[in-house]
Amino acid sequence: CSTVFKVCSQIGDERSLAFGKAFLKKMPKEFQKNPIILTSALHMFVQCGDMSSASEHFNRMEKNIVAYGVMINGKHVCSLISMAIVVSCLAC
């Protein structure tokens, strides 16, 4: 599953983002709680520039250090420096 999100993030266009979102919704329930898969989906949202969906996804998932790193990097890249500082403070 995480490979699908990785491919979508590498393509990074609207079509791949839509595919990744649909794939995330249709995943079996046992995969929807896997932190590796969820962090991979979070990375896809960030890489595709969909920070709104990334933030919603991040708020719903169980946090891990990699997820915090993805969000900090995404907010930095999207020039949301103040939000990156807030997220990094939450990780402490």
C-alpha positions, 0 to 999 in steps of 0.5 A, spaced: 500 500 500 505 504 501 508 503 494 502 506 491 502 512 495 510 513 494 508 513 486 503 518 487 507 522 490 513 522 485 508 523 479 505 529 484 499 531 479 492 532 480 490 525 477 495 521 481 493 525 488 485 523 486 487 516 485 491 516 492 485 519 495 481 514 492 485 508 494 486 511 501 478 511 502 478 504 499 483 500 503 481 495 508 480 497 515 486 493 518 491 497 513 488 504 515 491 503 522 498 502 520 502 508 521 507 506 515 501 506 510 498 512 513 505 516 514 506 514 506 499 517 505 501 523 508 507 524 504 503 523 498 499 529 500 505 534 502 508 532 495 502 533 491 501 540 494 495 538 498 497 541 505 489 542 507 488 534 506 495 533 509 493 537 515 486 533 516 490 526 515 495 528 520 490 530 525 486 524 525 492 519 525 496 517 530 503 521 530 510 518 530 516 522 529 516 521 521 509 524 520 512 530 524 518 530 520 513 530 513 509 535 516 514 540 518 518 539 511 511 540 507 509 546 511 516 549 510 516 548 503 509 551 502 512 557 506 508 556 512 514 557 516 510 559 523 505 553 522 512 548 521 514 551 528 508 550 531 508 542 529 515 542 531 514 544 538 508 539 538 513 534 537 517 536 543 
